[in-house]
Amino acid sequence: MSAAVSPLTRTSYPHLSRHEMLAFVPTDCRRVLDVGCNTGAFGEALKRERAGIEVWGVEPDHASAVRARQLLDHVDEGFFGPDLSLPAHHFDAIIFNDVLEHMADPWAALHLCRRWLAPGGVVLASLPNLLHQGTLWPLLHDRDFRYEDTGVRDRTHLRFFTRRSAVRMFEECRYDVLRAEGINENWWTPSLRRRLLYRLLAGPLQETKYVQFAFVARPV
């Protein structure tokens, strides 16, 4: 979750396996690159679930990279960029679990993926949902946007996305979006008024239930 965060502003993130993203990794993937791998928890879970899979990582934080090296097959310490010494056209999937929003230019990152994706390879991404009710309600009700240490309003986020704008970003970079699905549903509230609102406007409010959206995209 930290691939493009300045060392001066980086937030420490927990050792989270992100199990909800495992199902989006195609079953025929043999070589995976986890960008912003943090301490390697996602790759660890992936290797536990898929025997024989090869997981590489990219991580700029030194302490996190040291821990990730104990779990993954190879970890490059640094930011995701053209100077990385990665094998060309090697990876069946390049994964950004809550990473692209930390980058000043996520479009450039998606273009760069082509250098390292194997033929038929895909990009997976989890992106925080700006329309999640935990952000949307304070905007509408309180006219307020408070940055936090983690979550949709993480103070180190440089970019913000909805499902539609994220799909547009992939398409602008000449990717076909194969899947775009809400994950980490979180909308229940003790407020009777808001529960009734969700019941009455179930369709229009559907996107506000998800903390993130998961995307699977293939270069055109």
N, C-alpha and C positions, 0 to 999 in steps of 0.2 A: 504493500500500500504506500510505498514511499519512493517510487522510482524517480520522481522529478521534484522532490521537495528539497529546498535549499538546506544545507547543514545548519544554517543559522535559525531556521524556523521549524525544523523537523519535529514532529510529534512522535513519541514512542508508542508503538502499536502492540497489542498483545499477540501472543502466539496462537493465532486462530486458524483452524484448518479449512474454513469456508466450505464445509461439506455440501452446501446448497449448490455450489458451482461444479461439483464433480460430475453431475449428470449431464452437463453441457459439453464435456470433453468427449469427442467422438470415440467410439469403442475401438476403432482401428488405429488410433494414435499410438505410435511407438516412441516418438521423440518430442518432448515438450519444452518450451522455454517459458518460465514464469518470471515476468518482468515486475520488479518491485516485490521480490519474493519475501521480504522481511526476514523472519527467522526460519523460513522453510516449512512452515506448518502445512500449507496447501500441498506442496510437493510430497511431503511425508505421507499425507493421507492418500494422495494419488498413487504413490508407489505401493502402499499397503493394499489398496483396492485392485490395482492392475499389475499383476506379476510381470516383471521384465521391462516395464516402461522406463525410459530414460528421461530424467528431469534435470534441466539446467535452470539456473537462476541468475538474475541481475539484481543487485542491491547496492545502493550507495552508502548505506550506514555501515560502518566498519564492524561494530559489535554484532549487529544482526547478520551480516555476511559471514562472520566467523561461525556463528551458531548454525546458519543454513548449510555451510559446507559439511557439517557433520551428518546431514540428512539427505542432501541432494548429490547428484553425480558430478556436478560442476557448478561453481558460482563465480561470476565475474563481479568484482567490486567496482561500482561506478554507476553513472547515470546512463539511461538508455539513449544511445546516440550512435552516429556513424563510426566512431572510433572503437567500438567494441570489437574484440577479436573473436567473433563467432563464425562457425562454419557456414558457408553460403548454401542456401536451399536445403537446409538440414532438418528443419523442425516441421512436424505435422500440425502443431498448434502453438501459437504464441498467445500467452494469457496475460491480461491486464485486470487483476482483481482490485477494483477501486484505485486505479493508478492514473488513467488518462486525465482525470479531472485535476490532478496535481501538476500537469504539464502546461507550459505556456503555449505550446503548439502541438496538441494531440493529432492534428491532421498530418503533420510531418512525421510523427511516430508511426502512423498507419501506413504512410507511403514507404517508410523505411522497412517495415515488416516484410515487404516483398523480397528484400535482399536475402532474408534468412528462412523464408517459408519454403517448404518442399512443394513440388507440384501437387495441387489439390489441397494444400494446407489451409487452415482456417485461423482466424483471430477470434479469441474469446474475450469478452470484456464484461465486467460488472461496473455499472455507473450509478452513483447516487441520483435519486429521483427528486428533482426540485419541486415537483408537485405533490410530494408526500404530505399527508395531512399535518404532520408534526411541524412542517415548515409553512404550508399554505395557510393554515388556520391563524397563526400569529400574524402573517402578512395581511390577511383580510380583516381579522378581528382587532388586532392590536396595532396594526400599521408598523410592525417591527420585524427586524431580521437580526437575530443575535448569533454571532459566531460562537462555536463551541470547540472543544478539544478533539472530538471525533464526530462521526455521523455526517448527515447531509450538509450541515453547516460548519464542517471542519474548517478551522481558520486558515489552514494551509491550502485549501482548494483555490485554484486559479480559474477554473472553468465550471460552469453549471449546466446541467442537461435535463431535459424531459425525454420521454421515450421518442417523441417525434423529432426533436432536434438531434438526438444521438443517431437515429436512423439516417437523418439527412447528412450528418458528418461522414458516416460510412459511405454513403452513396456519392458524396462529393469526392471521396478518395477512391472511387471506382471499386467498391466492394458490393457484392450481393449479400443482403442481410437474410440469413437463413432462419434465424430464430431471434425473437425479441420478446422476452417474457418477464413479468414481474416476479421478484423474489423477496423473501423476508417480509411477508405481509404483516403489517402492524398498524391497525386503525381503531381497535376497540377503545371506547371511551366511556367513563361513567356518566357522561352527560346525556340525559334522555333526549334532549333537543337534537344533539348531533347524531345519536343513534337513529332517530326518526328520519333525519336528513339522509343518512346513508340508505335507509330502507326505501325512501321515496325517490331518491335520485341514484339508484344503484348503478345504472349505466354510466352517466356522466362522471360519477365519483370513483369509478373502478380504479383508475390509475393512481388515485391519491392513497390507496391502501398500501402501496409497496414502498419500502425504503429504498430499494434499488431495482434496476432492470438488468437482465442478463442478455447479452447479444452474442450470436455466432455469425460470423461474416467471412466470405471467401472473396479473394481478389477476382475481378472480372477478367 
